Amino acid sequence: MSVRYVSLERVPKLKALQRASRRERLSDDGESQFPTKATCDDPERLIRTLGAIPKKNQFGEYLSVRCWCANPPRYLPDSSAVRLLSPDGPESILDPEQWLFLDTETTGLAGGSGTYAFLIGVAWWESGGLEIEQFFLREYCEERSLLFALRERIAERPVLVTFNGKSFDWPLLETRFRMSRKIAVPGLRAHLDLLHPARNLWRLRLGSVRLSELERHVLGWDRGQDVFSGLIPQIYSDYVRGGPPERLVPVFHHNQMDLRGLAALSTRILSLLSDAESEGKDGLELFGVSRICEKRGEHARARKLYQKSIASSLPAEADRVARRSLARLAKRAGDLELACALWKEALGNSRQGYDAYEQLAIHYEHKARDPEQARQIVQEAIDELCRANRAGEITPGAYREIKERFDRRMVRLERKPRGPLLEAMQA
């Protein structure tokens, strides 16, 4: 008979796993088995500290904190600008009265089924300003009532507006709704995530497009003293373990500022998309609007804005990208003279430069019917590649990939017959 031995060093790990399993275990009715003991000896102290109102629905109690802000003021966007952000959205997306701004504070930044949204902030346009409501999870057993309150708000305004919400906030909330086993996931008519247009418009200028950075450098706001978002899960964890509720005040303020910044950013982005052609616009912003228009198929407007952005003296990298995009659009429109001029200006050791070599070679081979000129362009590209490789100005992987591409083109061009005049000259 064989005997199996268990290493003693594994026993504490097994016990830790069993404890974690007990904490995460759900009862038959779906209630989380976290401790339901009150986190504060004086519940009224929390209410007074936050200026909160206890509310109740069919799933129990939760705390609500509400305020109204005159800044940012309500904005009526141009429908064409909204369509650039959501071309396939329903008609309700054009009505700001249907928008619900959303931002969450969570028990962890990695997401997953073990992460809770302990503070859910929503906001909407009302009375010319922004109405903000925050739902707070005092104890884990209140999660269902919190989620049901959020579901009611989404039913009233089913167009969600977030910042990175498609990747983090909304998937997390969907998970919490499903794990509640009682409350269906709310149906959204549309979801506008402002992170993606913000990247197009300001990433080249700012590098970081965190909401606080955009407030400072794009909106001209200064939050002043603000809690670091990485500390927020620990602050809530300390509160759950009996810590003072006063430490939660900066977290609520941080969430309110995120919602106000989100609403103001929507105004800034949509006003820029609707009125980019007016004088005095920043070149990098024009470049960003051009990229958005090109992605949405508004090629004529994109061409015009690319030309304006190039004329405004863009940084070198953005200028190369803008010229490459403008050349592509000019080629598509049949303006080969402009396209060739832009390609010739872009030649050199860069991604856009090698693309320009290739586009010129294609033009001379297929459009101008001049294979000899195409061969010369390809040879120039190969010479430039070899020079950049010797100087260490290009990575080995990029060098091999691009050179193989030009070598294949050169082999094909060498097979093409040369004109009699060229053969006579060579003889």
C-alpha positions as CSV (number, residue, x, y, z in Angstrom):
1,M,0.0,0.0,0.0
2,S,1.4,3.4,-1.0
3,V,1.4,6.3,1.5
4,R,1.2,9.9,0.3
5,Y,2.8,12.6,2.4
6,V,1.8,16.2,2.5
7,S,4.6,18.7,3.0
8,L,4.2,20.7,6.2
9,E,5.1,23.9,4.4
10,R,2.0,23.5,2.2
11,V,-0.5,23.3,5.1
12,P,-0.6,27.0,5.9
13,K,-1.2,27.7,2.2
14,L,-4.0,25.2,2.1
15,K,-5.6,26.8,5.1
16,A,-5.3,30.3,3.6
17,L,-7.0,29.0,0.4
18,Q,-9.8,27.5,2.5
19,R,-10.3,30.9,4.3
20,A,-10.4,32.8,1.0
21,S,-12.9,30.3,-0.3
22,R,-15.1,30.8,2.7
23,R,-15.0,34.6,2.3
24,E,-16.0,34.4,-1.4
25,R,-18.6,31.7,-0.9
26,L,-22.2,32.6,-1.8
27,S,-25.2,31.4,0.1
28,D,-28.2,29.8,-1.7
29,D,-29.9,33.2,-2.3
30,G,-26.7,34.8,-3.7
31,E,-25.8,36.9,-0.7
32,S,-22.0,37.4,-0.3
33,Q,-20.7,36.0,2.9
34,F,-18.6,39.0,3.8
35,P,-19.0,40.2,7.4
36,T,-22.2,42.2,7.7
37,K,-21.2,43.8,11.0
38,A,-21.5,47.6,11.0
39,T,-18.2,49.2,10.0
40,C,-18.6,52.2,12.3
41,D,-19.8,52.2,15.9
42,D,-21.7,55.5,15.2
43,P,-23.6,55.1,11.8
44,E,-24.9,58.7,12.2
45,R,-21.3,60.0,12.2
46,L,-20.8,58.7,8.6
47,I,-24.0,60.3,7.5
48,R,-23.1,63.6,9.1
49,T,-19.6,63.5,7.7
50,L,-20.6,62.9,4.1
51,G,-23.8,64.9,4.2
52,A,-25.6,61.7,3.0
53,I,-29.2,60.6,2.9
54,P,-30.1,57.0,3.8
55,K,-32.4,55.6,1.1
56,K,-34.2,52.3,0.8
57,N,-35.6,50.1,-2.0
58,Q,-36.8,46.5,-2.2
59,F,-33.3,45.2,-1.7
60,G,-32.5,47.2,1.4
61,E,-30.7,50.4,2.4
62,Y,-27.9,52.4,0.8
63,L,-26.4,55.9,1.2
64,S,-26.9,58.6,-1.4
65,V,-25.0,61.9,-1.6
66,R,-26.3,64.6,-4.0
67,C,-25.1,68.0,-5.1
68,W,-25.7,70.3,-8.0
69,C,-22.9,72.2,-9.8
70,A,-23.2,75.3,-12.1
71,N,-19.8,74.5,-13.6
72,P,-19.6,73.0,-16.1
73,P,-22.8,74.5,-17.7
74,R,-25.0,72.3,-19.9
75,Y,-23.9,72.1,-23.5
76,L,-26.0,71.4,-26.5
77,P,-23.8,69.5,-29.0
78,D,-24.0,69.5,-32.7
79,S,-25.4,66.3,-34.0
80,S,-22.7,65.8,-36.6
81,A,-20.1,66.0,-33.9
82,V,-21.8,63.4,-31.8
83,R,-22.0,61.1,-34.9
84,L,-18.2,61.3,-35.2
85,L,-18.0,59.6,-31.8
86,S,-20.8,57.1,-32.4
87,P,-21.8,56.8,-36.1
88,D,-24.1,53.8,-35.5
89,G,-25.7,55.0,-32.3
90,P,-29.5,55.5,-32.0
91,E,-31.3,58.9,-32.2
92,S,-31.4,59.1,-28.4
93,I,-27.6,59.6,-28.4
94,L,-28.1,63.1,-29.9
95,D,-30.2,64.2,-26.9
96,P,-28.0,65.3,-23.9
97,E,-31.0,64.8,-21.6
98,Q,-30.5,61.0,-22.2
99,W,-26.9,61.1,-21.1
100,L,-25.7,59.6,-17.8
101,F,-22.1,60.3,-16.8
102,L,-20.6,57.5,-14.7
103,D,-17.5,56.9,-12.7
104,T,-16.7,54.3,-10.0
105,E,-14.3,53.9,-7.1
106,T,-13.5,50.3,-6.5
107,T,-11.9,48.0,-4.0
108,G,-9.1,47.1,-6.5
109,L,-7.7,48.4,-9.8
110,A,-7.3,45.1,-11.5
111,G,-11.0,44.3,-11.8
112,G,-12.3,40.7,-11.7
113,S,-15.1,39.0,-9.9
114,G,-13.6,39.8,-6.4
115,T,-13.6,43.6,-7.0
116,Y,-16.5,45.7,-5.7
117,A,-17.6,49.2,-6.8
118,F,-18.0,50.7,-3.3
119,L,-18.8,54.2,-4.7
120,I,-20.7,54.7,-7.9
121,G,-21.0,58.3,-9.1
122,V,-23.5,59.3,-11.7
123,A,-24.3,62.8,-13.1
124,W,-26.7,64.3,-15.6
125,W,-27.6,67.7,-17.0
126,E,-30.3,69.4,-15.0
127,S,-31.4,73.1,-14.6
128,G,-28.5,74.3,-16.8
129,G,-25.9,72.6,-14.7
130,L,-24.7,69.2,-13.5
131,E,-26.6,67.1,-11.0
132,I,-24.4,64.6,-9.2
133,E,-25.5,61.6,-7.2
134,Q,-23.1,59.2,-5.4
135,F,-24.2,55.7,-4.1
136,F,-22.0,54.4,-1.3
137,L,-21.6,50.8,-0.1
138,R,-21.4,51.0,3.7
139,E,-21.3,47.2,4.0
140,Y,-21.0,44.5,1.4
141,C,-24.5,43.2,2.1
142,E,-25.9,46.5,0.7
143,E,-24.6,45.9,-2.8
144,R,-27.9,44.7,-4.2
145,S,-29.8,47.9,-3.1
146,L,-26.9,50.0,-4.5
147,L,-27.0,48.2,-7.9
148,F,-30.8,48.5,-8.1
149,A,-30.6,52.2,-7.5
150,L,-28.1,52.5,-10.3
151,R,-30.3,50.4,-12.6
152,E,-33.1,52.9,-12.0
153,R,-30.9,55.8,-13.0
154,I,-29.8,54.1,-16.2
155,A,-33.4,53.3,-17.1
156,E,-34.1,57.1,-16.9
157,R,-31.0,58.0,-19.0
158,P,-29.8,55.1,-21.0
159,V,-26.9,56.7,-22.9
160,L,-23.8,56.1,-20.8
161,V,-20.8,58.5,-20.9
162,T,-17.6,57.4,-19.3
163,F,-13.8,57.8,-19.4
164,N,-12.3,54.3,-20.0
165,G,-15.6,52.9,-19.0
166,K,-15.8,50.4,-21.8
167,S,-12.7,48.7,-20.6
168,F,-13.0,49.0,-16.8
169,D,-16.1,50.6,-15.1
170,W,-18.9,49.0,-17.1
171,P,-17.5,45.5,-17.4
172,L,-16.9,45.6,-13.6
173,L,-20.5,46.7,-13.0
174,E,-21.9,44.0,-15.4
175,T,-20.0,41.4,-13.4
176,R,-21.5,42.7,-10.1
177,F,-25.0,42.7,-11.6
178,R,-24.6,39.1,-12.7
179,M,-23.2,38.0,-9.4
180,S,-26.1,39.6,-7.6
181,R,-28.3,36.8,-9.1
182,K,-31.4,39.1,-8.6
183,I,-30.9,42.2,-10.7
184,A,-30.6,42.0,-14.5
185,V,-27.8,44.0,-16.2
186,P,-29.3,47.3,-17.4
187,G,-29.7,47.7,-21.1
188,L,-27.8,50.6,-22.6
189,R,-28.9,52.4,-25.7
190,A,-25.4,53.7,-26.3
191,H,-22.0,54.1,-24.6
192,L,-19.7,57.0,-25.3
193,D,-16.2,56.4,-24.0
194,L,-14.3,59.7,-24.1
195,L,-10.8,58.1,-23.6
196,H,-10.4,57.2,-27.3
197,P,-11.1,60.7,-28.8
198,A,-9.0,62.2,-26.0
199,R,-6.1,60.1,-27.1
200,N,-6.5,61.2,-30.7
201,L,-6.7,64.9,-29.7
202,W,-4.1,65.3,-26.9
203,R,-1.8,62.3,-26.4
204,L,0.9,63.6,-28.7
205,R,1.0,66.9,-26.8
206,L,0.6,65.6,-23.2
207,G,1.8,62.0,-23.3
208,S,-0.5,61.1,-20.4
209,V,-4.3,61.4,-21.0
210,R,-5.4,60.8,-17.4
211,L,-8.5,62.8,-16.6
212,S,-6.7,65.0,-14.1
213,E,-4.0,65.8,-16.6
214,L,-6.7,66.8,-19.2
215,E,-8.4,69.0,-16.7
216,R,-5.2,70.8,-15.9
217,H,-3.8,71.2,-19.5
218,V,-6.9,71.2,-21.7
219,L,-9.7,72.5,-19.5
220,G,-7.6,74.9,-17.4
221,W,-8.8,73.4,-14.1
222,D,-6.9,72.9,-10.9
223,R,-8.2,70.3,-8.5
224,G,-6.0,71.5,-5.7
225,Q,-5.6,68.9,-3.0
226,D,-6.7,65.5,-4.4
227,V,-6.3,62.0,-3.2
228,F,-4.1,59.7,-5.3
229,S,-6.4,57.2,-7.0
230,G,-4.0,54.3,-6.1
231,L,-4.7,54.9,-2.4
232,I,-8.5,54.8,-2.7
233,P,-8.9,51.0,-2.3
234,Q,-6.8,51.1,0.9
235,I,-8.8,54.0,2.3
236,Y,-12.0,52.1,1.9
237,S,-10.5,48.9,3.3
238,D,-9.4,50.8,6.4
239,Y,-13.0,52.2,6.7
240,V,-14.5,48.7,6.5
241,R,-12.2,47.6,9.3
242,G,-13.5,50.3,11.5
243,G,-11.5,53.3,10.5
244,P,-12.8,56.9,10.8
245,P,-15.3,58.0,8.1
246,E,-13.6,61.4,7.7
247,R,-10.9,59.8,5.5
248,L,-13.6,59.0,3.0
249,V,-14.4,62.7,2.3
250,P,-11.5,63.2,-0.1
251,V,-12.6,60.0,-2.0
252,F,-16.1,61.5,-2.5
253,H,-14.5,64.8,-3.6
254,H,-12.3,62.9,-6.1
255,N,-15.2,61.1,-7.6
256,Q,-17.2,64.3,-7.9
257,M,-14.3,66.0,-9.6
258,D,-14.0,63.1,-12.0
259,L,-17.7,63.5,-12.9
260,R,-17.4,67.2,-13.4
261,G,-14.2,66.8,-15.5
262,L,-15.9,64.1,-17.6
263,A,-18.9,66.4,-18.3
264,A,-16.6,69.3,-19.2
265,L,-14.4,67.1,-21.3
266,S,-17.5,66.0,-23.3
267,T,-18.3,69.7,-24.0
268,R,-14.7,70.4,-25.0
269,I,-14.4,67.4,-27.4
270,L,-17.8,67.9,-29.1
271,S,-17.2,71.7,-29.5
272,L,-13.9,71.0,-31.1
273,L,-15.3,68.3,-33.4
274,S,-18.1,70.7,-34.6
275,D,-15.9,73.8,-35.0
276,A,-12.4,72.7,-35.9
277,E,-12.3,74.8,-39.0
278,S,-12.4,78.2,-37.2
279,E,-9.2,80.2,-36.9
280,G,-6.8,80.0,-33.9
281,K,-7.2,76.2,-33.3
282,D,-4.2,74.3,-32.0
283,G,-2.3,72.4,-34.7
284,L,-2.2,69.1,-32.7
285,E,-5.9,69.4,-32.0
286,L,-6.6,69.9,-35.7
287,F,-4.4,66.8,-36.4
288,G,-6.5,64.8,-33.9
289,V,-9.8,65.9,-35.4
290,S,-8.4,65.0,-38.8
291,R,-7.7,61.4,-37.7
292,I,-11.2,61.1,-36.2
293,C,-12.8,62.3,-39.4
294,E,-10.7,60.0,-41.5
295,K,-11.7,57.0,-39.4
296,R,-15.4,57.9,-39.7
297,G,-15.1,58.2,-43.5
298,E,-15.3,62.0,-43.7
299,H,-12.4,62.2,-46.1
300,A,-12.9,65.6,-47.6
301,R,-13.1,67.3,-44.2
302,A,-10.1,65.2,-43.1
303,R,-8.0,66.4,-46.0
304,K,-8.8,70.0,-45.3
305,L,-7.9,69.7,-41.6
306,Y,-4.7,67.7,-42.3
307,Q,-3.6,70.6,-44.6
308,K,-4.4,73.2,-41.9
309,S,-2.6,71.2,-39.2
310,I,0.6,70.8,-41.4
311,A,0.5,74.5,-42.1
312,S,0.5,75.2,-38.3
313,S,4.0,73.7,-37.9
314,L,3.4,70.3,-36.2
315,P,6.1,68.5,-34.2
316,A,8.3,66.3,-36.5
317,E,6.6,62.9,-35.8
318,A,3.1,64.3,-36.0
319,D,4.0,66.2,-39.2
320,R,5.2,63.0,-40.9
321,V,2.1,61.1,-39.9
322,A,-0.1,64.0,-41.1
323,R,1.6,64.1,-44.5
324,R,1.4,60.4,-44.9
325,S,-2.3,60.5,-44.1
326,L,-2.9,63.4,-46.4
327,A,-1.1,61.7,-49.3
328,R,-3.2,58.6,-48.8
329,L,-6.4,60.7,-49.0
330,A,-5.1,62.6,-52.0
331,K,-4.3,59.4,-53.8
332,R,-7.8,58.0,-53.0
333,A,-9.3,61.3,-54.4
334,G,-7.2,61.0,-57.6
335,D,-5.0,64.0,-56.8
336,L,-1.7,62.2,-57.7
337,E,0.3,65.4,-58.1
338,L,-0.3,66.3,-54.4
339,A,0.3,62.8,-53.3
340,C,3.6,62.5,-55.1
341,A,4.8,65.8,-53.7
342,L,4.0,64.7,-50.2
343,W,5.7,61.4,-50.7
344,K,8.9,63.0,-52.0
345,E,9.0,65.3,-49.0
346,A,8.6,62.4,-46.6
347,L,11.5,60.2,-48.0
348,G,14.0,59.1,-45.3
349,N,14.7,56.8,-42.5
350,S,11.3,56.6,-40.7
351,R,8.2,54.4,-40.9
352,Q,6.5,57.1,-42.9
353,G,9.6,57.6,-45.1
354,Y,9.8,54.0,-46.1
355,D,6.1,54.0,-46.8
356,A,6.7,57.0,-49.0
357,Y,9.4,55.2,-51.0
358,E,7.0,52.3,-51.5
359,Q,4.0,54.5,-52.5
360,L,6.2,56.3,-55.1
361,A,7.5,53.0,-56.5
362,I,3.9,51.8,-56.8
363,H,2.9,55.1,-58.5
364,Y,5.7,54.9,-61.1
365,E,5.2,51.3,-61.8
366,H,1.4,51.2,-62.2
367,K,0.2,54.7,-62.8
368,A,3.1,56.5,-64.6
369,R,4.1,53.2,-66.4
370,D,7.8,54.0,-65.7
371,P,9.3,50.8,-64.2
372,E,12.8,52.2,-64.5
373,Q,11.9,55.2,-62.3
374,A,10.3,52.7,-59.9
375,R,13.5,50.7,-59.8
376,Q,15.5,53.8,-58.9
377,I,13.1,54.6,-56.1
378,V,13.3,51.1,-54.7
379,Q,17.1,51.2,-55.0
380,E,17.2,54.5,-53.1
381,A,15.1,52.9,-50.3
382,I,17.4,49.9,-50.1
383,D,20.5,52.2,-49.9
384,E,18.9,54.3,-47.2
385,L,18.0,51.1,-45.2
386,C,21.5,49.8,-45.4
387,R,22.9,53.1,-44.3
388,A,20.5,53.3,-41.4
389,N,21.4,49.7,-40.4
390,R,25.1,50.4,-40.4
391,A,24.6,53.6,-38.3
392,G,22.4,51.7,-35.8
393,E,19.4,54.0,-36.6
394,I,17.0,51.1,-37.2
395,T,16.3,48.0,-35.2
396,P,17.4,44.7,-36.7
397,G,13.8,43.3,-36.9
398,A,12.4,46.4,-38.7
399,Y,15.4,46.4,-41.0
400,R,14.9,42.7,-42.1
401,E,11.1,43.2,-42.5
402,I,11.3,46.3,-44.6
403,K,14.3,45.1,-46.7
404,E,12.6,41.9,-47.6
405,R,9.6,43.9,-48.8
406,F,11.8,46.1,-51.1
407,D,13.9,43.1,-52.2
408,R,10.7,41.3,-53.4
409,R,9.6,44.5,-55.3
410,M,13.0,44.9,-56.9
411,V,13.0,41.3,-58.1
412,R,9.6,41.8,-59.7
413,L,10.7,45.1,-61.3
414,E,13.9,43.5,-62.7
415,R,11.7,41.0,-64.6
416,K,9.9,43.7,-66.4
417,P,11.2,44.5,-69.9
418,R,13.1,47.7,-70.3
419,G,12.4,50.2,-73.1
420,P,14.5,50.1,-76.3
421,L,16.0,53.5,-75.6
422,L,17.3,52.4,-72.2
423,E,18.7,49.2,-73.7
424,A,20.5,51.2,-76.4
425,M,21.9,53.6,-73.8
426,Q,23.2,50.7,-71.7
427,A,24.7,49.0,-74.8
